[in-house]
Amino acid sequence: SQQGEEDPQALSIQEGENATMNCSYKTSINNLQWYRQNSGRGLVHLILIRSNEREKHSGRLRVTLDTSKKSSSLLITASRAADTASYFCATERGGSEKLVFGKGTKLTVNP
Amino acid sequence: DAGVIQSPRHEVTEMGQEVTLRCKPISGHDYLFWYRQTMMRGLELLIYFNNNVPIDDSGMPEDRFSAKMPNASFSTLKIQPSEPRDSAVYFCASSLRGTSYNSPLHFGNGTRLTVT
């Protein structure tokens, strides 16, 4: 079963708008990671947030983590057409190296 | 750093044939992972290695699938015999120290396998 579940499944916005994607998970985690996948390419790591962190920033990316609700969000500010991609959250099953991915949010940024 | 290198990029084969997918991880990375991606099931972890040793192969779907890592710079995933339901994109990824040490995964660009 999927550990992480992203929401929404698809999101279409205009360039310059902000995009917010959510992820829910079921078990305790050491960290939660977000990845981006462009069409026909491999996944690229964006940001990792540890279980004792609540918020993390990287450029136009902002990630929050609420361990009490077992949820995370990824905010992309001032989106660009180049941000068009699928975004995945991933969590590891406590203590193992098995990183489990959700099915992703497909983001389309219209120019 | 060339990143994780996978070959071939595309593979088309007939049902019953043997298929071998190849991966060269990033030098110095201790962990190597094989994932499979389909529309229906998303990304599934098949197997992972630590220092060339298979640690968990519980995601390998059937005995038709096997994976090896003869040295730190090379891994193969073999399917014998292949079936149409094996059609998917297969990704190899490597990690410096593993997820539990907060090391992210670095993915190759995948091998798109089509079994007819």
Interface residues (C-beta under 8 A of the other chain):
Chain A: Q2 N30 N31 Q33 Y35 G40 R41 G42 L43 V44 H45 L48 R50 F88 A90 E92 G95 S96 E97 K98 L99 V100 F101 G102 K103 G104
Chain B: V4 Y31 F33 Y35 G42 L43 L45 Y48 N50 I55 D56 F91 A93 S95 G98 T99 S100 N102 P104 L105 H106 F107 G108 N109 G110
